[in-house]
Amino acid sequence: GMSALSDLIEGGMSHRDAVAELFKQNRHVIFTGNGYSAEWPAEAAKRGLPNLYNTPLAAAKFNSPENKKLFQDMGIFTPEECDARADVMFENYNTTLCIEAQT
């Protein structure tokens, strides 16, 4: 991510070479097919990528210890702020589900 890019540039690599290096390292995650097709889950598994296909899975991953550490290290969110945001995500999901079920 941006932290890795920043490290490369601050280490003396040119902007172009740093971006090219990150692209080379992360090319395996680029999927140009239909992400909604049955093809995607199999392709994601083959590439070792998570397939967060619903809101509860995505919110839980957002609030994982590894992501809390990343957000804290980059000065974006404290662990408590991550907890609060995840709570809001789950509450919003539950509220929307209840509204849709009642209409």
Phi and psi restraints in degrees (range 20) as a CNS / XPLOR table:
assign (resid 1 and name C) (resid 2 and name N)
       (resid 2 and name CA) (resid 2 and name C) 1.0 -65.1 20.0 2
assign (resid 2 and name N) (resid 2 and name CA)
       (resid 2 and name C) (resid 3 and name N) 1.0 -31.1 20.0 2
assign (resid 2 and name C) (resid 3 and name N)
       (resid 3 and name CA) (resid 3 and name C) 1.0 -64.7 20.0 2
assign (resid 3 and name N) (resid 3 and name CA)
       (resid 3 and name C) (resid 4 and name N) 1.0 -43.3 20.0 2
assign (resid 3 and name C) (resid 4 and name N)
       (resid 4 and name CA) (resid 4 and name C) 1.0 -65.3 20.0 2
assign (resid 4 and name N) (resid 4 and name CA)
       (resid 4 and name C) (resid 5 and name N) 1.0 -40.9 20.0 2
assign (resid 4 and name C) (resid 5 and name N)
       (resid 5 and name CA) (resid 5 and name C) 1.0 -62.5 20.0 2
assign (resid 5 and name N) (resid 5 and name CA)
       (resid 5 and name C) (resid 6 and name N) 1.0 -45.5 20.0 2
assign (resid 5 and name C) (resid 6 and name N)
       (resid 6 and name CA) (resid 6 and name C) 1.0 -60.1 20.0 2
assign (resid 6 and name N) (resid 6 and name CA)
       (resid 6 and name C) (resid 7 and name N) 1.0 -42.7 20.0 2
assign (resid 6 and name C) (resid 7 and name N)
       (resid 7 and name CA) (resid 7 and name C) 1.0 -60.7 20.0 2
assign (resid 7 and name N) (resid 7 and name CA)
       (resid 7 and name C) (resid 8 and name N) 1.0 -42.5 20.0 2
assign (resid 7 and name C) (resid 8 and name N)
       (resid 8 and name CA) (resid 8 and name C) 1.0 -64.8 20.0 2
assign (resid 8 and name N) (resid 8 and name CA)
       (resid 8 and name C) (resid 9 and name N) 1.0 -44.8 20.0 2
assign (resid 8 and name C) (resid 9 and name N)
       (resid 9 and name CA) (resid 9 and name C) 1.0 -67.7 20.0 2
assign (resid 9 and name N) (resid 9 and name CA)
       (resid 9 and name C) (resid 10 and name N) 1.0 -43.6 20.0 2
assign (resid 9 and name C) (resid 10 and name N)
       (resid 10 and name CA) (resid 10 and name C) 1.0 -67.2 20.0 2
assign (resid 10 and name N) (resid 10 and name CA)
       (resid 10 and name C) (resid 11 and name N) 1.0 -22.5 20.0 2
assign (resid 10 and name C) (resid 11 and name N)
       (resid 11 and name CA) (resid 11 and name C) 1.0 -80.7 20.0 2
assign (resid 11 and name N) (resid 11 and name CA)
       (resid 11 and name C) (resid 12 and name N) 1.0 -1.0 20.0 2
assign (resid 11 and name C) (resid 12 and name N)
       (resid 12 and name CA) (resid 12 and name C) 1.0 108.8 20.0 2
assign (resid 12 and name N) (resid 12 and name CA)
       (resid 12 and name C) (resid 13 and name N) 1.0 -2.6 20.0 2
assign (resid 12 and name C) (resid 13 and name N)
       (resid 13 and name CA) (resid 13 and name C) 1.0 -77.1 20.0 2
assign (resid 13 and name N) (resid 13 and name CA)
       (resid 13 and name C) (resid 14 and name N) 1.0 145.2 20.0 2
assign (resid 13 and name C) (resid 14 and name N)
       (resid 14 and name CA) (resid 14 and name C) 1.0 -67.2 20.0 2
assign (resid 14 and name N) (resid 14 and name CA)
       (resid 14 and name C) (resid 15 and name N) 1.0 157.8 20.0 2
assign (resid 14 and name C) (resid 15 and name N)
       (resid 15 and name CA) (resid 15 and name C) 1.0 -56.6 20.0 2
assign (resid 15 and name N) (resid 15 and name CA)
       (resid 15 and name C) (resid 16 and name N) 1.0 -45.9 20.0 2
assign (resid 15 and name C) (resid 16 and name N)
       (resid 16 and name CA) (resid 16 and name C) 1.0 -62.3 20.0 2
assign (resid 16 and name N) (resid 16 and name CA)
       (resid 16 and name C) (resid 17 and name N) 1.0 -47.0 20.0 2
assign (resid 16 and name C) (resid 17 and name N)
       (resid 17 and name CA) (resid 17 and name C) 1.0 -67.1 20.0 2
assign (resid 17 and name N) (resid 17 and name CA)
       (resid 17 and name C) (resid 18 and name N) 1.0 -34.8 20.0 2
assign (resid 17 and name C) (resid 18 and name N)
       (resid 18 and name CA) (resid 18 and name C) 1.0 -65.9 20.0 2
assign (resid 18 and name N) (resid 18 and name CA)
       (resid 18 and name C) (resid 19 and name N) 1.0 -44.8 20.0 2
assign (resid 18 and name C) (resid 19 and name N)
       (resid 19 and name CA) (resid 19 and name C) 1.0 -64.9 20.0 2
assign (resid 19 and name N) (resid 19 and name CA)
       (resid 19 and name C) (resid 20 and name N) 1.0 -42.0 20.0 2
assign (resid 19 and name C) (resid 20 and name N)
       (resid 20 and name CA) (resid 20 and name C) 1.0 -62.0 20.0 2
assign (resid 20 and name N) (resid 20 and name CA)
       (resid 20 and name C) (resid 21 and name N) 1.0 -40.0 20.0 2
assign (resid 20 and name C) (resid 21 and name N)
       (resid 21 and name CA) (resid 21 and name C) 1.0 -65.1 20.0 2
assign (resid 21 and name N) (resid 21 and name CA)
       (resid 21 and name C) (resid 22 and name N) 1.0 -44.7 20.0 2
assign (resid 21 and name C) (resid 22 and name N)
       (resid 22 and name CA) (resid 22 and name C) 1.0 -64.1 20.0 2
assign (resid 22 and name N) (resid 22 and name CA)
       (resid 22 and name C) (resid 23 and name N) 1.0 -38.6 20.0 2
assign (resid 22 and name C) (resid 23 and name N)
       (resid 23 and name CA) (resid 23 and name C) 1.0 -61.6 20.0 2
assign (resid 23 and name N) (resid 23 and name CA)
       (resid 23 and name C) (resid 24 and name N) 1.0 -44.8 20.0 2
assign (resid 23 and name C) (resid 24 and name N)
       (resid 24 and name CA) (resid 24 and name C) 1.0 -62.1 20.0 2
assign (resid 24 and name N) (resid 24 and name CA)
       (resid 24 and name C) (resid 25 and name N) 1.0 -41.4 20.0 2
assign (resid 24 and name C) (resid 25 and name N)
       (resid 25 and name CA) (resid 25 and name C) 1.0 -70.2 20.0 2
assign (resid 25 and name N) (resid 25 and name CA)
       (resid 25 and name C) (resid 26 and name N) 1.0 -28.0 20.0 2
assign (resid 25 and name C) (resid 26 and name N)
       (resid 26 and name CA) (resid 26 and name C) 1.0 -115.9 20.0 2
assign (resid 26 and name N) (resid 26 and name CA)
       (resid 26 and name C) (resid 27 and name N) 1.0 9.2 20.0 2
assign (resid 26 and name C) (resid 27 and name N)
       (resid 27 and name CA) (resid 27 and name C) 1.0 -57.6 20.0 2
assign (resid 27 and name N) (resid 27 and name CA)
       (resid 27 and name C) (resid 28 and name N) 1.0 -29.9 20.0 2
assign (resid 27 and name C) (resid 28 and name N)
       (resid 28 and name CA) (resid 28 and name C) 1.0 -63.6 20.0 2
assign (resid 28 and name N) (resid 28 and name CA)
       (resid 28 and name C) (resid 29 and name N) 1.0 -17.0 20.0 2
assign (resid 28 and name C) (resid 29 and name N)
       (resid 29 and name CA) (resid 29 and name C) 1.0 -90.1 20.0 2
assign (resid 29 and name N) (resid 29 and name CA)
       (resid 29 and name C) (resid 30 and name N) 1.0 -9.5 20.0 2
assign (resid 29 and name C) (resid 30 and name N)
       (resid 30 and name CA) (resid 30 and name C) 1.0 -79.0 20.0 2
assign (resid 30 and name N) (resid 30 and name CA)
       (resid 30 and name C) (resid 31 and name N) 1.0 123.3 20.0 2
assign (resid 30 and name C) (resid 31 and name N)
       (resid 31 and name CA) (resid 31 and name C) 1.0 -122.9 20.0 2
assign (resid 31 and name N) (resid 31 and name CA)
       (resid 31 and name C) (resid 32 and name N) 1.0 118.9 20.0 2
assign (resid 31 and name C) (resid 32 and name N)
       (resid 32 and name CA) (resid 32 and name C) 1.0 -102.2 20.0 2
assign (resid 32 and name N) (resid 32 and name CA)
       (resid 32 and name C) (resid 33 and name N) 1.0 9.2 20.0 2
assign (resid 32 and name C) (resid 33 and name N)
       (resid 33 and name CA) (resid 33 and name C) 1.0 -88.9 20.0 2
assign (resid 33 and name N) (resid 33 and name CA)
       (resid 33 and name C) (resid 34 and name N) 1.0 -164.7 20.0 2
assign (resid 33 and name C) (resid 34 and name N)
       (resid 34 and name CA) (resid 34 and name C) 1.0 -85.5 20.0 2
assign (resid 34 and name N) (resid 34 and name CA)
       (resid 34 and name C) (resid 35 and name N) 1.0 108.6 20.0 2
assign (resid 34 and name C) (resid 35 and name N)
       (resid 35 and name CA) (resid 35 and name C) 1.0 -67.7 20.0 2
assign (resid 35 and name N) (resid 35 and name CA)
       (resid 35 and name C) (resid 36 and name N) 1.0 -10.3 20.0 2
assign (resid 35 and name C) (resid 36 and name N)
       (resid 36 and name CA) (resid 36 and name C) 1.0 -99.0 20.0 2
assign (resid 36 and name N) (resid 36 and name CA)
       (resid 36 and name C) (resid 37 and name N) 1.0 -3.5 20.0 2
assign (resid 36 and name C) (resid 37 and name N)
       (resid 37 and name CA) (resid 37 and name C) 1.0 -83.3 20.0 2
assign (resid 37 and name N) (resid 37 and name CA)
       (resid 37 and name C) (resid 38 and name N) 1.0 168.0 20.0 2
assign (resid 37 and name C) (resid 38 and name N)
       (resid 38 and name CA) (resid 38 and name C) 1.0 -67.9 20.0 2
assign (resid 38 and name N) (resid 38 and name CA)
       (resid 38 and name C) (resid 39 and name N) 1.0 -16.1 20.0 2
assign (resid 38 and name C) (resid 39 and name N)
       (resid 39 and name CA) (resid 39 and name C) 1.0 -67.3 20.0 2
assign (resid 39 and name N) (resid 39 and name CA)
       (resid 39 and name C) (resid 40 and name N) 1.0 -34.5 20.0 2
assign (resid 39 and name C) (resid 40 and name N)
       (resid 40 and name CA) (resid 40 and name C) 1.0 -63.9 20.0 2
assign (resid 40 and name N) (resid 40 and name CA)
       (resid 40 and name C) (resid 41 and name N) 1.0 -49.1 20.0 2
assign (resid 40 and name C) (resid 41 and name N)
       (resid 41 and name CA) (resid 41 and name C) 1.0 -56.8 20.0 2
assign (resid 41 and name N) (resid 41 and name CA)
       (resid 41 and name C) (resid 42 and name N) 1.0 -39.7 20.0 2
assign (resid 41 and name C) (resid 42 and name N)
       (resid 42 and name CA) (resid 42 and name C) 1.0 -67.1 20.0 2
assign (resid 42 and name N) (resid 42 and name CA)
       (resid 42 and name C) (resid 43 and name N) 1.0 -41.3 20.0 2
assign (resid 42 and name C) (resid 43 and name N)
       (resid 43 and name CA) (resid 43 and name C) 1.0 -66.5 20.0 2
assign (resid 43 and name N) (resid 43 and name CA)
       (resid 43 and name C) (resid 44 and name N) 1.0 -41.2 20.0 2
assign (resid 43 and name C) (resid 44 and name N)
       (resid 44 and name CA) (resid 44 and name C) 1.0 -61.9 20.0 2
assign (resid 44 and name N) (resid 44 and name CA)
       (resid 44 and name C) (resid 45 and name N) 1.0 -44.1 20.0 2
assign (resid 44 and name C) (resid 45 and name N)
       (resid 45 and name CA) (resid 45 and name C) 1.0 -62.5 20.0 2
assign (resid 45 and name N) (resid 45 and name CA)
       (resid 45 and name C) (resid 46 and name N) 1.0 -41.6 20.0 2
assign (resid 45 and name C) (resid 46 and name N)
       (resid 46 and name CA) (resid 46 and name C) 1.0 -61.3 20.0 2
assign (resid 46 and name N) (resid 46 and name CA)
       (resid 46 and name C) (resid 47 and name N) 1.0 -36.2 20.0 2
assign (resid 46 and name C) (resid 47 and name N)
       (resid 47 and name CA) (resid 47 and name C) 1.0 -86.7 20.0 2
assign (resid 47 and name N) (resid 47 and name CA)
       (resid 47 and name C) (resid 48 and name N) 1.0 -4.5 20.0 2
assign (resid 47 and name C) (resid 48 and name N)
       (resid 48 and name CA) (resid 48 and name C) 1.0 75.0 20.0 2
assign (resid 48 and name N) (resid 48 and name CA)
       (resid 48 and name C) (resid 49 and name N) 1.0 26.8 20.0 2
assign (resid 48 and name C) (resid 49 and name N)
       (resid 49 and name CA) (resid 49 and name C) 1.0 -101.4 20.0 2
assign (resid 49 and name N) (resid 49 and name CA)
       (resid 49 and name C) (resid 50 and name N) 1.0 148.2 20.0 2
assign (resid 49 and name C) (resid 50 and name N)
       (resid 50 and name CA) (resid 50 and name C) 1.0 -71.7 20.0 2
assign (resid 50 and name N) (resid 50 and name CA)
       (resid 50 and name C) (resid 51 and name N) 1.0 150.4 20.0 2
assign (resid 50 and name C) (resid 51 and name N)
       (resid 51 and name CA) (resid 51 and name C) 1.0 -120.7 20.0 2
assign (resid 51 and name N) (resid 51 and name CA)
       (resid 51 and name C) (resid 52 and name N) 1.0 87.3 20.0 2
assign (resid 51 and name C) (resid 52 and name N)
       (resid 52 and name CA) (resid 52 and name C) 1.0 -87.8 20.0 2
assign (resid 52 and name N) (resid 52 and name CA)
       (resid 52 and name C) (resid 53 and name N) 1.0 84.1 20.0 2
assign (resid 52 and name C) (resid 53 and name N)
       (resid 53 and name CA) (resid 53 and name C) 1.0 -88.8 20.0 2
assign (resid 53 and name N) (resid 53 and name CA)
       (resid 53 and name C) (resid 54 and name N) 1.0 2.7 20.0 2
assign (resid 53 and name C) (resid 54 and name N)
       (resid 54 and name CA) (resid 54 and name C) 1.0 -147.4 20.0 2
assign (resid 54 and name N) (resid 54 and name CA)
       (resid 54 and name C) (resid 55 and name N) 1.0 165.8 20.0 2
assign (resid 54 and name C) (resid 55 and name N)
       (resid 55 and name CA) (resid 55 and name C) 1.0 -61.5 20.0 2
assign (resid 55 and name N) (resid 55 and name CA)
       (resid 55 and name C) (resid 56 and name N) 1.0 -44.9 20.0 2
assign (resid 55 and name C) (resid 56 and name N)
       (resid 56 and name CA) (resid 56 and name C) 1.0 -59.1 20.0 2
assign (resid 56 and name N) (resid 56 and name CA)
       (resid 56 and name C) (resid 57 and name N) 1.0 -39.2 20.0 2
assign (resid 56 and name C) (resid 57 and name N)
       (resid 57 and name CA) (resid 57 and name C) 1.0 -65.8 20.0 2
assign (resid 57 and name N) (resid 57 and name CA)
       (resid 57 and name C) (resid 58 and name N) 1.0 -43.2 20.0 2
assign (resid 57 and name C) (resid 58 and name N)
       (resid 58 and name CA) (resid 58 and name C) 1.0 -66.5 20.0 2
assign (resid 58 and name N) (resid 58 and name CA)
       (resid 58 and name C) (resid 59 and name N) 1.0 -42.2 20.0 2
assign (resid 58 and name C) (resid 59 and name N)
       (resid 59 and name CA) (resid 59 and name C) 1.0 -66.0 20.0 2
assign (resid 59 and name N) (resid 59 and name CA)
       (resid 59 and name C) (resid 60 and name N) 1.0 -39.2 20.0 2
assign (resid 59 and name C) (resid 60 and name N)
       (resid 60 and name CA) (resid 60 and name C) 1.0 -64.4 20.0 2
assign (resid 60 and name N) (resid 60 and name CA)
       (resid 60 and name C) (resid 61 and name N) 1.0 -41.1 20.0 2
assign (resid 60 and name C) (resid 61 and name N)
       (resid 61 and name CA) (resid 61 and name C) 1.0 -66.6 20.0 2
assign (resid 61 and name N) (resid 61 and name CA)
       (resid 61 and name C) (resid 62 and name N) 1.0 -39.5 20.0 2
assign (resid 61 and name C) (resid 62 and name N)
       (resid 62 and name CA) (resid 62 and name C) 1.0 -55.7 20.0 2
assign (resid 62 and name N) (resid 62 and name CA)
       (resid 62 and name C) (resid 63 and name N) 1.0 -39.6 20.0 2
assign (resid 62 and name C) (resid 63 and name N)
       (resid 63 and name CA) (resid 63 and name C) 1.0 -95.2 20.0 2
assign (resid 63 and name N) (resid 63 and name CA)
       (resid 63 and name C) (resid 64 and name N) 1.0 16.3 20.0 2
assign (resid 63 and name C) (resid 64 and name N)
       (resid 64 and name CA) (resid 64 and name C) 1.0 -71.2 20.0 2
assign (resid 64 and name N) (resid 64 and name CA)
       (resid 64 and name C) (resid 65 and name N) 1.0 155.9 20.0 2
assign (resid 64 and name C) (resid 65 and name N)
       (resid 65 and name CA) (resid 65 and name C) 1.0 -55.6 20.0 2
assign (resid 65 and name N) (resid 65 and name CA)
       (resid 65 and name C) (resid 66 and name N) 1.0 -39.0 20.0 2
assign (resid 65 and name C) (resid 66 and name N)
       (resid 66 and name CA) (resid 66 and name C) 1.0 -65.3 20.0 2
assign (resid 66 and name N) (resid 66 and name CA)
       (resid 66 and name C) (resid 67 and name N) 1.0 -39.0 20.0 2
assign (resid 66 and name C) (resid 67 and name N)
       (resid 67 and name CA) (resid 67 and name C) 1.0 -73.7 20.0 2
assign (resid 67 and name N) (resid 67 and name CA)
       (resid 67 and name C) (resid 68 and name N) 1.0 -36.1 20.0 2
assign (resid 67 and name C) (resid 68 and name N)
       (resid 68 and name CA) (resid 68 and name C) 1.0 -59.4 20.0 2
assign (resid 68 and name N) (resid 68 and name CA)
       (resid 68 and name C) (resid 69 and name N) 1.0 -42.9 20.0 2
assign (resid 68 and name C) (resid 69 and name N)
       (resid 69 and name CA) (resid 69 and name C) 1.0 -64.2 20.0 2
assign (resid 69 and name N) (resid 69 and name CA)
       (resid 69 and name C) (resid 70 and name N) 1.0 -43.9 20.0 2
assign (resid 69 and name C) (resid 70 and name N)
       (resid 70 and name CA) (resid 70 and name C) 1.0 -59.3 20.0 2
assign (resid 70 and name N) (resid 70 and name CA)
       (resid 70 and name C) (resid 71 and name N) 1.0 -50.1 20.0 2
assign (resid 70 and name C) (resid 71 and name N)
       (resid 71 and name CA) (resid 71 and name C) 1.0 -61.5 20.0 2
assign (resid 71 and name N) (resid 71 and name CA)
       (resid 71 and name C) (resid 72 and name N) 1.0 -39.3 20.0 2
assign (resid 71 and name C) (resid 72 and name N)
       (resid 72 and name CA) (resid 72 and name C) 1.0 -68.8 20.0 2
assign (resid 72 and name N) (resid 72 and name CA)
       (resid 72 and name C) (resid 73 and name N) 1.0 -45.0 20.0 2
assign (resid 72 and name C) (resid 73 and name N)
       (resid 73 and name CA) (resid 73 and name C) 1.0 -60.6 20.0 2
assign (resid 73 and name N) (resid 73 and name CA)
       (resid 73 and name C) (resid 74 and name N) 1.0 -32.7 20.0 2
assign (resid 73 and name C) (resid 74 and name N)
       (resid 74 and name CA) (resid 74 and name C) 1.0 -90.9 20.0 2
assign (resid 74 and name N) (resid 74 and name CA)
       (resid 74 and name C) (resid 75 and name N) 1.0 0.9 20.0 2
assign (resid 74 and name C) (resid 75 and name N)
       (resid 75 and name CA) (resid 75 and name C) 1.0 71.8 20.0 2
assign (resid 75 and name N) (resid 75 and name CA)
       (resid 75 and name C) (resid 76 and name N) 1.0 27.2 20.0 2
assign (resid 75 and name C) (resid 76 and name N)
       (resid 76 and name CA) (resid 76 and name C) 1.0 -91.8 20.0 2
assign (resid 76 and name N) (resid 76 and name CA)
       (resid 76 and name C) (resid 77 and name N) 1.0 -56.9 20.0 2
assign (resid 76 and name C) (resid 77 and name N)
       (resid 77 and name CA) (resid 77 and name C) 1.0 -135.5 20.0 2
assign (resid 77 and name N) (resid 77 and name CA)
       (resid 77 and name C) (resid 78 and name N) 1.0 149.0 20.0 2
assign (resid 77 and name C) (resid 78 and name N)
       (resid 78 and name CA) (resid 78 and name C) 1.0 -81.8 20.0 2
assign (resid 78 and name N) (resid 78 and name CA)
       (resid 78 and name C) (resid 79 and name N) 1.0 164.4 20.0 2
assign (resid 78 and name C) (resid 79 and name N)
       (resid 79 and name CA) (resid 79 and name C) 1.0 -56.8 20.0 2
assign (resid 79 and name N) (resid 79 and name CA)
       (resid 79 and name C) (resid 80 and name N) 1.0 -36.0 20.0 2
assign (resid 79 and name C) (resid 80 and name N)
       (resid 80 and name CA) (resid 80 and name C) 1.0 -66.4 20.0 2
assign (resid 80 and name N) (resid 80 and name CA)
       (resid 80 and name C) (resid 81 and name N) 1.0 -38.0 20.0 2
assign (resid 80 and name C) (resid 81 and name N)
       (resid 81 and name CA) (resid 81 and name C) 1.0 -66.3 20.0 2
assign (resid 81 and name N) (resid 81 and name CA)
       (resid 81 and name C) (resid 82 and name N) 1.0 -36.5 20.0 2
assign (resid 81 and name C) (resid 82 and name N)
       (resid 82 and name CA) (resid 82 and name C) 1.0 -62.3 20.0 2
assign (resid 82 and name N) (resid 82 and name CA)
       (resid 82 and name C) (resid 83 and name N) 1.0 -44.1 20.0 2
assign (resid 82 and name C) (resid 83 and name N)
       (resid 83 and name CA) (resid 83 and name C) 1.0 -59.1 20.0 2
assign (resid 83 and name N) (resid 83 and name CA)
       (resid 83 and name C) (resid 84 and name N) 1.0 -45.1 20.0 2
assign (resid 83 and name C) (resid 84 and name N)
       (resid 84 and name CA) (resid 84 and name C) 1.0 -64.5 20.0 2
assign (resid 84 and name N) (resid 84 and name CA)
       (resid 84 and name C) (resid 85 and name N) 1.0 -43.0 20.0 2
assign (resid 84 and name C) (resid 85 and name N)
       (resid 85 and name CA) (resid 85 and name C) 1.0 -65.2 20.0 2
assign (resid 85 and name N) (resid 85 and name CA)
       (resid 85 and name C) (resid 86 and name N) 1.0 -40.0 20.0 2
assign (resid 85 and name C) (resid 86 and name N)
       (resid 86 and name CA) (resid 86 and name C) 1.0 -64.3 20.0 2
assign (resid 86 and name N) (resid 86 and name CA)
       (resid 86 and name C) (resid 87 and name N) 1.0 -40.6 20.0 2
assign (resid 86 and name C) (resid 87 and name N)
       (resid 87 and name CA) (resid 87 and name C) 1.0 -59.1 20.0 2
assign (resid 87 and name N) (resid 87 and name CA)
       (resid 87 and name C) (resid 88 and name N) 1.0 -42.3 20.0 2
assign (resid 87 and name C) (resid 88 and name N)
       (resid 88 and name CA) (resid 88 and name C) 1.0 -65.2 20.0 2
assign (resid 88 and name N) (resid 88 and name CA)
       (resid 88 and name C) (resid 89 and name N) 1.0 -41.0 20.0 2
assign (resid 88 and name C) (resid 89 and name N)
       (resid 89 and name CA) (resid 89 and name C) 1.0 -60.7 20.0 2
assign (resid 89 and name N) (resid 89 and name CA)
       (resid 89 and name C) (resid 90 and name N) 1.0 -46.3 20.0 2
assign (resid 89 and name C) (resid 90 and name N)
       (resid 90 and name CA) (resid 90 and name C) 1.0 -65.8 20.0 2
assign (resid 90 and name N) (resid 90 and name CA)
       (resid 90 and name C) (resid 91 and name N) 1.0 -41.1 20.0 2
assign (resid 90 and name C) (resid 91 and name N)
       (resid 91 and name CA) (resid 91 and name C) 1.0 -64.5 20.0 2
assign (resid 91 and name N) (resid 91 and name CA)
       (resid 91 and name C) (resid 92 and name N) 1.0 -42.7 20.0 2
assign (resid 91 and name C) (resid 92 and name N)
       (resid 92 and name CA) (resid 92 and name C) 1.0 -62.3 20.0 2
assign (resid 92 and name N) (resid 92 and name CA)
       (resid 92 and name C) (resid 93 and name N) 1.0 -43.1 20.0 2
assign (resid 92 and name C) (resid 93 and name N)
       (resid 93 and name CA) (resid 93 and name C) 1.0 -61.3 20.0 2
assign (resid 93 and name N) (resid 93 and name CA)
       (resid 93 and name C) (resid 94 and name N) 1.0 -47.5 20.0 2
assign (resid 93 and name C) (resid 94 and name N)
       (resid 94 and name CA) (resid 94 and name C) 1.0 -64.1 20.0 2
assign (resid 94 and name N) (resid 94 and name CA)
       (resid 94 and name C) (resid 95 and name N) 1.0 -41.5 20.0 2
assign (resid 94 and name C) (resid 95 and name N)
       (resid 95 and name CA) (resid 95 and name C) 1.0 -62.6 20.0 2
assign (resid 95 and name N) (resid 95 and name CA)
       (resid 95 and name C) (resid 96 and name N) 1.0 -46.2 20.0 2
assign (resid 95 and name C) (resid 96 and name N)
       (resid 96 and name CA) (resid 96 and name C) 1.0 -61.9 20.0 2
assign (resid 96 and name N) (resid 96 and name CA)
       (resid 96 and name C) (resid 97 and name N) 1.0 -43.4 20.0 2
assign (resid 96 and name C) (resid 97 and name N)
       (resid 97 and name CA) (resid 97 and name C) 1.0 -60.1 20.0 2
assign (resid 97 and name N) (resid 97 and name CA)
       (resid 97 and name C) (resid 98 and name N) 1.0 -44.0 20.0 2
assign (resid 97 and name C) (resid 98 and name N)
       (resid 98 and name CA) (resid 98 and name C) 1.0 -64.3 20.0 2
assign (resid 98 and name N) (resid 98 and name CA)
       (resid 98 and name C) (resid 99 and name N) 1.0 -43.9 20.0 2
assign (resid 98 and name C) (resid 99 and name N)
       (resid 99 and name CA) (resid 99 and name C) 1.0 -61.9 20.0 2
assign (resid 99 and name N) (resid 99 and name CA)
       (resid 99 and name C) (resid 100 and name N) 1.0 -44.6 20.0 2
assign (resid 99 and name C) (resid 100 and name N)
       (resid 100 and name CA) (resid 100 and name C) 1.0 -66.1 20.0 2
assign (resid 100 and name N) (resid 100 and name CA)
       (resid 100 and name C) (resid 101 and name N) 1.0 -35.6 20.0 2
assign (resid 100 and name C) (resid 101 and name N)
       (resid 101 and name CA) (resid 101 and name C) 1.0 -69.5 20.0 2
assign (resid 101 and name N) (resid 101 and name CA)
       (resid 101 and name C) (resid 102 and name N) 1.0 -29.8 20.0 2
assign (resid 101 and name C) (resid 102 and name N)
       (resid 102 and name CA) (resid 102 and name C) 1.0 -87.6 20.0 2
assign (resid 102 and name N) (resid 102 and name CA)
       (resid 102 and name C) (resid 103 and name N) 1.0 -9.1 20.0 2
